[in-house]
Amino acid sequence: MESLPDRQQTVLRLIVSEYIASAVPVASAAIVQKYTPAVSPATIRNAMFQLEQSGFVYQPHTSAGRVPSDQGYRYFVDRLLDEPDLEMAEKRSIQERVESQGLSIEEVVRLSAYVLAQAVGNATIVSMPFSPQCRIKHIEVVSVDEQTVLLVVLLLGGNLRQQVISLAERVPDSDLSTMSHRLTDLFRGLSARQLMHKHLEVSGVEKEVREVVLKIMQQVDANTFNDFYYEGLPQILNQPEFSRSEKLRSVLETLQQQAARELALLAVSRQGTLVQIGSEIEWPTLQECSLVFARYGREGEAVGLVGTIGPTRMRYDRAISSVRFVGRLLGQLVHKFC
């Protein structure tokens, strides 16, 4: 996108900022009165006309002020937005809440989605962390009754799965504890494929446990990026763009049924914070929205999606800085769980 002349850049910045704040089309008189009293209204109107001719703003109806187009928002985000960052006090507040003591990884992810929604004033989405191929961290086999045990499988990234197994023979509790330690030592760090093909010296009962562990891991791999937490419905309902419940419903259905997993796969394949605006989004029902999302975690270990969705008239500086900061916190926490 070619660079605009300085005056047009200034006027575009003011139109975007004013419209984000007010949701009301921005008139030249309002810009002159509030920001540029030394510049004639005719000069501002001319700059607005040129921006409209170039597709950066449009007039929703005759005699109305101007509204940024998707192209205008894109230019604003790429060229006019100052490097976004949160205030230090707000960073501390977010960090203290996300890093609450004693939380499981599921609770951390859910809380992160909630805290992010409070920070950005829009809907948020955060996925559970997953490895490209899940890997074993710990195995525990606990007696339920004579020949029934509870298998607990902890995967790298903090994903915890449990399953009740009926064994072919009774195993004393002391032997179950020994078997748990032995299987953890044998299986630690293995993917499902490695567990399937690696030759391991295991007993009859251990083979039973191994087969169930393998099925659990294959199921987890097949459902990678299907576990998401959504927050911020009250916040997005306050936006005038979503005052009609049927519009919001279609947005949320698309996000939950189609878009979330694709966005997660896109995020984990890239570095940095990604911003998609309006018509840039591939799903038609989301094309009145903007998405700001990023990968969190460490590639090759466990990674996930953190992001926000709101109207194209969103506070991009706040959305980008908040997603970036919460993603950084989540990455640090997930590394601890790994």
N, C-alpha and C positions, 0 to 999 in steps of 0.2 A: 504494500500500500504506500503510495507516494506521500511525502510529507506535505502538510497543509501550510499555507502562509501563517505567520505568527498571529495576526489578528483573528483569523478563522479558528486557529487552535485555541486562542483565549476564549472566544465566544462559544465554541463547542464545549470546552471544559465547564463554562458557566451554565450552559443549558443542561448538560448531563448532571452536574452537581445539584442544580435547582430542581430538576425533575425527580431525581432520586429522593430528595428531601420532601417534596410536596405532592408528587403524583399529579401535578397540574401542568398543562402545556405552558411553556415559558415564552412570554412576550418580550419584545425588544425594550418596551418602556420599563419593564421590571428590571432588566439587566442594567439599563442606564441609571435608574434611580438607586439601585442597591449597590452596584459595583463600579460603574464607569460614568460618573456625573460629568467628567470633563470631555467625554466623547459624545458626539451628536447622535440622536436616535436614528437618523438617516444612515450613519456609518454602520451602526449595529444591525439595522435592517438589511443593509446590503450584504454584510457578512453572513447573516442568516440565510438570505436568498442564495448566496453562493454555496453554502453548506447543503441547502435543500437540493440545489441543482446537481450536486455531487453525490447525493444519496446518504449524507450523514445525519440529516434530520428530516422530519416530514411534518406536515400540517394536518392534524386529524380531521379538521373541517374548516371551511372558509371563515376567516376572521379570528381563528384560534391562534395561540402561540405555537411554538415548535416543540416536538418530542424527539428524542434521540431514536434513530433506527438501530438495528442490530449492527450495521456497519459503523455507526457513530459510537456505540458502546465498545466495539472492538478497537477502534482507533484510540478511544479514551483509555482502555485497559493497557494497550500495548505501548502507547506513546506519551500519554498525559498523566498517568497515575504515578504519584510519588511512591518510592519503595515502601510498601506497607509494613507496619509493625505495630504490635500492641504496646500499651504503656506497661512499665515494669510492675506496677502494683496489680494490674489485671493479670499479667503473666503469673505472678505469685499466687493470686486467688485461684486461677484455673489449675495451676499445678498442685496446690494443696488439696483441691477437691478430687482431681483425677488420681492422685497418688495416695488416697486414703488407705490406711493400714488394714491388712487382713482380707482384702478383696480377692476373689477368684478372677481369672482372666475374663470370664463372661461378665462379671459385675463391673470390671474395669471398662470393658467395651461399651456396655450399656450406659454407664455413668458418663463416659466420654461423649457419647451421642447427645445425652441430655445437656451436659455443660456446654458443648459446642452450639446447640440450639439456643441456649440462653445468651450466648455471646454474640451470635450473628442475627438473631431475630428471624430465622428462616427454618425450614425443615432440614433435618440432617440425617445422614446415613453413615453407619460405621459397620464394617464387616468384622467377623471373627478372623483372627490371623490363621493363615494356612501356609504350609510348606508346599512347594510345587509337587512334591510327593511327600506325604506325611511320613514321619519317622518316629520310632519308639524312644521314649525317655525312661519309662518305668512300668513294670508289671507287678500287680499284686493279686494274689488268689486267696480269698477268705472263705472259710467254711460257713455254709448256711444251715445245712443239716447233714445227715449221714453221707449221701453221695451227691449233694448239691453244693456248688460253690458260686461265689460272686467274683467274676473276673473284672478287674479294674485296669484299664489301659490308659496311661498318660502319654500323650504325644508331644513332641517338640512344639513349642508355641503355646502350651497350656491346655490344649484340647483334651478333655477327659471323657472317656467312654466306658460304660459298664454293661455287663451282660451276665445273666445267670446261666450256669452250665450244669447239666446233669452228667456226672462222670460215670464211666463204666465200672469203677470200683471205688471203695471208700479210701480216703487218704487222711491220715491223722493230721491234726492242726499243726504240729511241729514240722511235719514233712511239707505241708503247704507253704509254711514260712520259708523253709529251705528252698523249695521249688521256686518261689517268687523271686528270691535273690538270684538263683541260678539263671532263670529265664531272663531276668533283667540284664544280667551280665552278658548273656548270649545274644539277646535281641536288641540291646541298646544301639541306637543310631541307624538301624536297618530300615529300609523302605519295604513296601509290600513285595515288590519284585525281588529284592534281595532276600527277604525272608522266605519267599517261595522257592528260590533256586539254590540258596546256600545250604551246603551239607552241614547239619548240626546233629551232634550226638544227643538225642533226647529219648526219654522213656515213653511208655505207652500213654500214661496220663499227660505227660508233657506234650506229646503229639496232639492230643485232643485240644489242649489249651492253645497250642500253636495254630491249629486250623481255625479256631474261633478268632484269635488275634488277627490272622490274615484276612478273614472275611470282614472284620471291623475296619481294618485299614483300607481294604479295597472299596468299601462303602464310603469312607471318608474321602478318598481320592476322587470317587465318582461324583461327589457332591461338593467339591471345592467351590468356595464362594457362593454357597447357598444359605449361609447363616448371616443375617443382617439385623441390625437394630436401627429402628427409625424413631426419631423424636421431632418435636417442634410443630406438631399440628396446630396447637393454639396460636403460635407465633405466625404461621403462614396464613391462618384464617383472618388475621388482622390486616392483611395486605388487601387493598381494594381490588387487585387483579384476580383474587381468589374468593371474592365475596359470594360467588355462586357456587354452591356446594357440589353441583354436578361437574363443574370444571376441575375442582380440587380432587374429586373422586377419580376422575380419569387420569389425572397426573399421578396420583398415588398408586393406582392400579398398574399403570405402565411401569412405574419405578419398581414396584414389588414383583411384577410378573415377568418383565422383559429386560428392563434396562440395568438393574442393579448388578447382575453378574457380568454383563458385558462391560460396564464401567469399571468394575473391579479388575477384570482381565486387562483392560486398557491401562488402568492406573499402574498395575504392578509391572507393566512392560516399559514404563517410562520413568524418567527422573523429573523431580520438581512438581510444582502445582499446576494443574491443567484447568483452563477456563473455557467452557463452551457456552456460546451466547445464542439464544433464539434459534434461528434457522440453521445454525451450525450443528444442532443436535439432530441425530438421525431419526428419532421417534417423533412423529407429527404432534402427538398430544403433549409433548414437552417443549414445543417450539415457541411458546410464550414465556419460557423460563430461561434461567441461566444456571449452569452447574459449575461449581468450583470443587475440585476433588484432587486427592493426592494419594500416593502409596505411603504406607508406614511400615516399619520393620526393616529387616535386613534380607537382601536378596540371597537366596540359597538356604536361608533358615526358615523364617516365618514372616509373611507379609500380609497386608490387608488394605482395605479401602477406607478412607475417611473423607467426608465431603458434605456439601450443603447444596440445597436446591431452593430457588426462590424466583421471584419475578425478574425479568431483565433489568428492572429498575431496582437493583440491589446495591448495597454498599460494598463494592468490589474490594476496596482497600481493607475493610474489616473482615470480609469473607476470606480473602486470600491469607491475611495474617493469622486469623484464627485457625483455619484449616491447617496451615503450615505448623503452627505452634502445637496444636493438639496432636497432630501427626507425629511430631518430634517426641512428645511425651509418651505416646503410645508405643513408638518404636523402642524407647528406652525400657519401658515396662515389659514389653514382650520379650526383649532380650534377657531380662531377668528370669522370666518363666521358662525360657529355653534352656 
